[in-house]
Amino acid sequence: MNAVVVIYACALLAVITAMVFAIRVRSVSLESGGTTEEVARFKEISDAIADGAMAFLKQEYAYVTIFAAVFAAVIYAALDNPGTTDINEGAYSAAAFLIGAFISSVCAFLGMKIATIGNVRTTVMARKSLSAAFRVAFQSGAVMGFGLVGLALLGMLTLVLAFTDMIGNFHLAMEMVAGFGLGGSTVALFGRVGGGIFTKAADVGADLVGKLELGIPEDDPRNPAVIADNVGDNVGDIAGMGADLFGSCAEATCAALVIGATAAGIAENETARLYPILITAVGIPVCLITALLAQIKDNATSVEPVLKRQLLLSTILMTVAIIGVTNVAMVDSFTLGSMIVTRNGVLTSVLAGLWSGLLIGYITEYYTSHSYGPVRRVADASKTGAATNIIYGLSLGYESAVIPVLALAVTTYFSWTLAGMYGIALAAIGMISTIAIGLTIDAYGPVSDNAGGIAEMAHLGPEIRKRTDILDAAGNTTAAIGKGFAIGSAVLTALALFAAFLTRSGIDSLNLLSPKVFAGLLVGGVLPFLFTAQTMLAVGTAAFGMIEEVRRQFKTIPGLLEGKAKPDYKRCVAISTNAALRQMIPPAILVLGSPLLFGVLFGIEALAGMLAGSLVTGVVMALSASNSGGGWDNAKKYIESGAHGGKGSDTHKAAVVGDTVGDPFKDTSGPSLNILMKLMAILSLVFAPFIKSAHDTLVMWLGM
Amino acid sequence: MNAVVVIYACALLAVITAMVFAIRVRSVSLESGGTTEEVARFKEISDAIADGAMAFLKQEYAYVTIFAAVFAAVIYAALDNPGTTDINEGAYSAAAFLIGAFISSVCAFLGMKIATIGNVRTTVMARKSLSAAFRVAFQSGAVMGFGLVGLALLGMLTLVLAFTDMIGNFHLAMEMVAGFGLGGSTVALFGRVGGGIFTKAADVGADLVGKLELGIPEDDPRNPAVIADNVGDNVGDIAGMGADLFGSCAEATCAALVIGATAAGIAENETARLYPILITAVGIPVCLITALLAQIKDNATSVEPVLKRQLLLSTILMTVAIIGVTNVAMVDSFTLGSMIVTRNGVLTSVLAGLWSGLLIGYITEYYTSHSYGPVRRVADASKTGAATNIIYGLSLGYESAVIPVLALAVTTYFSWTLAGMYGIALAAIGMISTIAIGLTIDAYGPVSDNAGGIAEMAHLGPEIRKRTDILDAAGNTTAAIGKGFAIGSAVLTALALFAAFLTRSGIDSLNLLSPKVFAGLLVGGVLPFLFTAQTMLAVGTAAFGMIEEVRRQFKTIPGLLEGKAKPDYKRCVAISTNAALRQMIPPAILVLGSPLLFGVLFGIEALAGMLAGSLVTGVVMALSASNSGGGWDNAKKYIESGAHGGKGSDTHKAAVVGDTVGDPFKDTSGPSLNILMKLMAILSLVFAPFIKSAHDTLVMWLGM
């Protein structure tokens, strides 16, 4: 069977699946959701959320468009005819970049659209039964999950075929295709960093004034920031997560293609060439089968196990699929540099990535779910106040990074030993091969969360609220798993890009015992810390703006606190949007500027040291920030469920402090570090020829 | 002039200086300190502190003795005749180890002794004048500063001469001398980690029950943990800091000797061989001149500038001294591997270390003093509660690491480029060449702090308390500077040891692009996070024990709260001691076990990767933990001085949360990371032949 046909067929299957699920979600009638009055109320609320989400996206995409246009021009100028080939590398790279950015934006847009349609329909179906509500939320998530993978595959394959045809040199063509990954990653920068700041500025702002100053409950419609908060859930966990994983998928594939193009035995064989894309493609039927098995019973304890079983099931099925694809599509052996790689080496690499992803997910759950010791100890520590809550929560995060990092080290070691740098890229692809299911479950979270918010704001009955709470609680746990998984795949992807960058630069040995490389390592190591500080302060600054606006509205709008007047939701959304896009500038400059500046000043080898250093600290910081945040969140929820005095007790107040600190940790800084690691690496990959020649020119000028 | 004579003369000068200062401090009569009743009271209190300190040291040294004996046996067994020479490497290394451990212990003991004599005498002289009190506190510190350097020099030089003579091979002899550094570092492990846990368990325990539960002031004699708290100041900042810097001095010198012994042009020239020791030696007259210029005026604003000027002055004078020594003692040029190093290259390396130390100190001050923006912003953020206080404090720490790491990267780059790995060791020696003054100022801090505590507990008049407060406040700022400085020197020392380890293992190129090295880098990168989690949890666990004991005493001792009965101070000291020594076991196993285990399992190159990884994250974690802690402390002090509502306001309460979180950050985890970085490196250096042969045997067994 022809690999191209298989990939297009799988991509089409994904797109059709997404469309079918979308039609099903839309077909839920809002009018059946209650009395005319109730329907009017939750329509109004869900419209406000949808409008806010679109307002944010519209403004974000305005910025993305300008930025992408300028950046494409820079790519074109920097890479235009560096003299080695008669192909205009700048034009091809810029085109691939724009296509990648465009498809990623479309995916995020569709994800947001369906999430804001699905949230209120989940609320409506919660009146009927838990399982019916679950189905709507899950299907909403699946639209994003399958749609994104389908479009990514279509884009990548078409680009690979077209560029190979137009350029006539597979190796060179793949170096141009890498621009596609850069495009995806650039949108992810806006989605993760900008989106991360948006969501937490709204959340912290809403909580600090609403809960702490005025004592009104969460999701109370009187709070002017409440719609922004609900919009933020979608912005962070749907647009941000989607763009992040789209980036990982595109980048890991690009890295594999670039490295594979240098391998004798692969470069000449079209099926073997497309092997990295084939893996993601066969993931689609696997994930579809898994998704169709997602059925819950109508009781509270059934949701979380079903979601977790989805991950296990897709991993097991995927193992079988990968074995099959590898046997059919991969050559017996090929030569990579001086190394001979066998089919079994390739297979082991992909499977190592796949299974270590699952392991990282489970470890993340252990450290962030209140069913286990670590979160319980944070809850215990809250009894002696906020300080001990913070100390134990930070320690939890630091400790939680150990096993995932060891798993990544083992995966790196084996895939690298068995299949060279190609193996690392394949491990990354293996880890995200079940991305359709991963994204489905991720997007399910904010849909359920919003559904609960709408039920609360529309004053629906307690039995409905109880059902949406059950859905939401399960989503919280799986969200933490999803974050761990996203970080793991980002690390392997970044490492694969690092390998591709070195391959493209013709470096196959990098002496750590040289002053430049070691100094680069030290400098790279500090960047994730600076980036974390910048993103946390960005949330702080943006939240202060939100706090002032909320206070202002309560002061100037008569009758607001009594529920007689309506707050100005739109203004809060606008404030969050503007603050997010303004505050993301310093971290964006750091991520985009440092590899280019460092590379041009000190050369490719120093830059390689810097990238390695940023990877080493980036992975640990990302994991520990995400898990500390998740741990604090669930320690608070554990206390709210009645432990240590329950809601309102001093212990609970201490736990709320940790939860608030954890918000920017887990939803802004932690996940944004994924972008830092990947974007710096792919930027180096795409700009490698420019950096090299600019540095050489600089050295010549200085007469060194 | 003969180098040996110069070094011995300088060492003797240091010892005599220490003795003269000790006699001066002791000569202050306690009887002049007030009414008979007052004298009796503060005598009682200072005796309790002195007894507690000695009780802690006694028990710690019992553990150190057992541990050192076992460890010496391990060294003997592991390094005994690895077959390459007819010298018993195990015996020599074990002997050097025991001597290093012994001298370090003696220094810490003397430092503690004089501090517990000086503290109460500072209180007494505070009755007379601020400048008189300052003189006593400063001289107490100087006893430790000069005594330690003098003894370290005596020990090192004697060992170098004796081993060279006995072994007859300078190169091999220096490899054995490295055991001296390991001995010092092992004592530092107990001092920094054990001591760090002790001091913060006492501090947090005393504060959480005393200040928060019962609302009694700090340093109140009714609080059973108050003596333990005051003992802790000495344990952490005198015994711990002393052992840490003793380790840095001994280890950096050992590293320079080991590397220098491989250089053609140095190995044959006795004066050039001893150049690394000579630098530290000429630091003694420089520091003495500086110390004699430490005179303050009798006003509040004069203390801090005088202390800071000491650092600048000693650096300027040391620059002159280093230029002189280098011209006299260093050869014109020598050959290191394939590299030709000139005298100017050597000079630049030493000076780069010296001046970047000062820069790091000043940057640390900027981030931790409330005269500048960063701490002010943390104080501002406390207005919206504990959560924003934590977020801003953590960000402050992350950001504060950037410039110091860049300074270290630049220093590493230049010294390595100009003088190879020898240059790195020299940069480390340059940075700590003014150690006598650095330690004097460090030890001045807890003496002043204790003096204030004694004044408070003995109910002396407010004018005395005000003077001791001025001394204490200046000590807080310089303590933060000292910590930054200690971390900087630890990094360079660890890097120098890393270089010596590679030199000893015959590795002059380490390919980062090999699976083992990269996996090692990832694993190494996570160790400082695990270590930080362990040490922070150790403080938490130990503090809970203390809290229970304090609560128990208030419950069971009738009249304690009313001041009619006396608490059982000794029991609290014993609890802190036992908890500290028990809780330090997991981090100690991590530090000692991981390089040996990893090296034996995966070989020297993987171990080198691991060491590099732990250095990269260790330095950033250490700097940010120390500076976050210092920032929180001074944000609280800034608010207490009247800002944002002052003491007792909600803003102040929020700032107290940050301060409590900062306690284990800045006094346990942060400084302990110094030990992690250095100890893992010197352990690898000393055990290098064992690791290599054990790994080879393992590979043979496994038939790989």
Interface residues (C-beta under 8 A of the other chain):
Chain A: L208 L212 A381 T384 G385 A386 A387 T388 I390 I391 Y392 L394 S395 L396 Y398 E399 A401 V402 V405 L406 L408 A409 V410 T412 Y413 F414 W416 T417 M421 A499 L502 I507 D508 S509 L510 N511 L512 L513 S514 P515 K516 V517 F518 A519 G520 L521 L522 V523 G524 G525 V526 F529 L530 T532 A533 M536 L537 V539 G540 F544 I547 A608 G609 A612 G613 V616 T617 V619 V620 S624 V656 V657 G658 T660 V661 P664
Chain B: V204 L208 L212 A381 T384 G385 A386 A387 T388 I390 I391 Y392 L394 S395 L396 Y398 E399 A401 V402 V405 L406 L408 A409 V410 T412 Y413 F414 W416 T417 M421 L502 I507 D508 S509 L510 N511 L512 L513 S514 P515 K516 V517 F518 A519 G520 L521 L522 V523 G524 G525 V526 F529 L530 T532 A533 Q534 M536 L537 V539 G540 F544 I547 A608 G609 A612 G613 V616 T617 V619 V620 S624 V656 V657 G658 T660 V661 P664
